[in-house]
Amino acid sequence: MSGLSFDPDAIRALAKILRETDLTEIELVENESRIRVARTAPAQQVVQAVAAPAPVAAAAPAALAESPAASAASDEVTAATPGAVTSPMVGVAYLSPEPGAAPFVQVGSKVAQGQTVLLIEAMKTFNQIKAPKAGTVTRLLIESGMPVEFGEPLMVIE
């Protein structure tokens, strides 16, 4: 990590944001640098700084193993796959607005840019995940109620 210079005040500011918002992690990426501040317990904080982005292909293997269909599909899809919609956070994904309701999208659904395609619950807050572009949902890589990791591919929109 020689040659890397990270501003300690910036890291402290990120840690303060974690405490104030009850988030468990924050990650900033700029050029080839990445700063990730995470906490594992309310009184502990872990600070990690790396020069290059970590590979995302191995995200949540245990969660994907629960669903053979999702596991087989995600083997071929990575965050770099064109049209892949990735998780912006760690949480639990839901394909419908409430239990028993129709899903936001299904394979074959046409979506508009900015349309809600699923929810991710993190810290007891439901976050709308919106389509980054207009197109057709060609693959769903998760099931409703499934835990997801940051950067994990969730679906493909082509």
VENRA-V589004 format. One record per pair of residues at least 24 apart in sequence whose C-alpha atoms are under 6 Angstrom apart, sorted by the first residue. I is the first residue (numbers start at 0). GAP is how many residues later the second one is. Records with the same first field share a line. If there is no record, write none. Layout:
I->GAP, GAP
//
This chain:
58->93
69->71, 72
73->67
78->74
82->73, 74, 75
83->69, 71, 72
84->68, 69, 70, 71
85->65, 66, 67, 68
86->63, 64, 65
87->62
88->61
89->58, 59, 60
90->29, 30, 31, 56, 57
91->28, 29, 53, 54, 55, 56
92->26, 27, 51, 52, 53
93->24, 25, 50, 51
94->49
106->30, 31, 32
107->28, 29, 30
108->27, 28
109->25, 26
110->24
//
